[in-house]
Structure formats: C-alpha cells, structure tokens
Amino acid sequence: MQNDEIEVYTDQKYGIVIVSFSSRFDLIYHPTKALPLKDIAQHFDYRYVMNGSFFEGDRLNAKHAGWLSILGMNHSLVKEDPQLSHVVRYDPSSEAIEFLPLEEFNPLISDNYIEFQTGPLIIRNNKLAEKYIKESINGLGDYKRALLAYTNDQQKYFIITKEVVSLDDLGEYLLTLPIFSGKIFNAINLDGGPSVALYSKDYPELNYNEEDRLPILLTID
C-alpha cells in the first residue's frame, strides 16, 4: 500500500505492520493527562502515530524512562538499565538518525536534536544485536512489539507486531523481508506489550489500540 511518499507493508507472521517513510517524524511528550492516541492524531491531522519509548508511572502521570531531550529542552536524565541500552539521536531538519550505545553517548542538548533513551538494539547493520537482546529484561520473552528503524537510503520505519514474539525471532524474520533487501538496516525496540499502538489516517483498517492514552508518541504529518 502506498500513499505519496509513505508506503505500508503488512505481514501475517506476528501481525507485522511496517510504515516506511522518507519525511520527518516528531516526538510528542505529554507526561500528564494524556489524551487518546486517536484524538491527538485527528486534532493535529497526523497521518500516522505510533507509541514511543518507555515510561515510568501510569499513563496519566508518567515520566520518560531514561534520557529525553527535545530540541534543547531536557525532560529526564540517563537511566542505567540493561533494557535501555541505546539513545536515539534524531535531527528533524536534516532527518539524520542514529542509535548510540549508552556507554558512548554524550548528550548534545541542542535545539536541533531529539534524543531519547530506549532499547534494546535489535539489528545493527543487518546483523542481529544478540548481546543487547540477551542482556535486556524482556528481549527473549514473547511480547507484542514496537520498533523504530532506518536504512542507509534515508528511509525510516515505524514497525509494530499485533502478536507476541521475542526480539531475536522478530529481528531474524525482519532481515528476510524484501522491503529491506539490499539495504543496510538498523532497528531498535520501543515500549511494547500493552503499549503497542498505531493510528493510520490513510488506512484506518490498520489502526490498533488507538484509543489508548500514552504519554510518548511518534508522529508523521
């Protein structure tokens, strides 16, 4: 399925939905009194919205788990946690994105960048990141999953599974899909389980858990 520069792929295995896009994405952080994902999407006319990284507390009074800096404003500090192995650094202007190991991370706190801690890393340069998956809290367990990914052709990807799967099994399967063939593929884990949610304006039949109230969202205009 394709609509303008955004393509959507579905796969029956694990109930996979992949949103492939070349445009920018944004991060929304509403730690208190979060509205339903669908309401936010429709109010701001987002084409796609997906759940974001991990949080502590409950959905209506939350705090981001680990480092979060949005365009120069710091919201939470680095957290030492085997689950949160990396920091996503993203420049919305240039659309450059990278996944930095926490041990190599130096905060920028820049007006140009969004940085948020999450994990574990699942795939690095087409290879399964077994070390990080095994060391994480739930990497080898079966849970519904949400991932952020990118390839060397400047494509970015929102990925969810509507069925439970371990990160090693999911990573290995993603590497076999034609959408990533011939590309250098990197993928990182986001908050999963009951937090997995997706809203699609273009294809409402793909909507999943869109009535949930989540404090951290990733959006595409």
Disulfide bonds with the S-S distance in Angstrom:
none
